Amino acid sequence: YHETAEFVEPYVLRVGDVHITSRMIFLCTGSRPALPPVEGLTGTGYLTSDTVLTMERLPRSIVIIGGGYIAAEFGHFFASMGSEVTVIGRNRRFIPDEEPEISDVAKLLMSEHMKILTNYEALEVLRDGNGLKKVIARERESKQEIVLSAEEILVATGRVSNTDILHPEKGGIRTDKNGWIEVNEFMETSQPGIYAFGDADGKFLFKHVANYESRIVYYNAALNWKVRADYHAIPHAIFSYPEVAGVGMKEAEAIGKLGENKVLIGFQRYEDTARGLSMGARGCFVKVLVERGTGRILGAHIIGPHASILLHEIIPLMYTQEQDARVILQGMHIHPALSEVVERAFAAVMEPAHYHHVLGHFFEELGLPIS
């Protein structure tokens, strides 16, 4: 079937002129790009992460509206291909879902190849007499306006639910206030036998999460195993240069949940390992969070080459019963492999106050203000 499916009543879908009835239904409706309320955007034309890969010609210049993961990845892509890139982020921080120090370093290093504006809001888009697209943006505090011209505009302001086309209310399926389908710990919706996973449930909009959730649905729907989804250590990565990757809690969350006296922080610069030094990995580092006393890994955050690969030394341990960081220190790490930077981060855990003292010196070396 190639037509749109929609519920007409519980367990009954209409697809074109056909009605399909089933006691077991999997909802994998995905998501679509969110569009900001920018005057003139629709009439002027724009790209999204869904349409950008259909381009047949590289734009000489591009403005990216948004300052998160999608903006970072496509900004890196277009800059590396030779486009002049300007990123406009509404948040005070670039990639604001990352640790503040990772956000600051990422902005510093990626600004060598593109222009990154934070705390700016796009107000209007229009065309000039030369056929270029103009973006009028305003700094959110000073209210100062700027005008940016480019051949193309990419909107990278997040994603929204696709569920509305399904009319889940007719199927007795509950959604949250943003339209994402609500599921229980077994990935089952409010209607028994109907499951939703991937972007449809709106939990974590990553392909690897969808892959994981599909396994949980298979175990529960097909095998009746009653396996609960476990989201305590969801990894992610930003495939830019430098790469960024993270898993588990960030520092503020860990201290908020456990208390500052129960959290230790490990920090290691790439350049303080043989491989990192030979790579010239300036500004790149590993940060790990460990529970005092138990050695339990709370989180890990990396910025630098192969960050997404290095993180996989940590992720499997976070899915063991003990989640013990000391396991990493009990084995040998090949010298001069880059993975030594992970080992040394766990070997150098310290009090949060001392970590921020060390971080201050690191930022001074990079010429960054302490945030």
Secondary structure, 3 states (H helix, E strand, C coil): CCCCEEEEECCEEEECCEEEECCCEEECCCEEECCCCCECHHHHCCECCCCHHHCCCCCCEEEEECCCHHHHHHHHHHHHHCCEEEEEECCCCCCCCCCHHHHHHHHHHHCCCCEEEECEEEEEEEECCCCCEEEEEEECCCCCEEEEEECEEEECCCEEECHHHHCHHHHCCCECCCCCECCCCCCECCCCCEEECHHHHCCCCCHHHHHHHHHHHHHHHHCCCCCCCCCCCCCEEECCCCCEEEEECCHHHHHHHHCHHHEEEEEEEHHHCHHHHHHCCCCCEEEEEEECCCCEEEEEEEECCCHHHHHHHCHHHHCCCCCECHHHHHCCCCCCCCCHHHHHHHHCCECHHHHHHHHHHHHHHHCCCCC
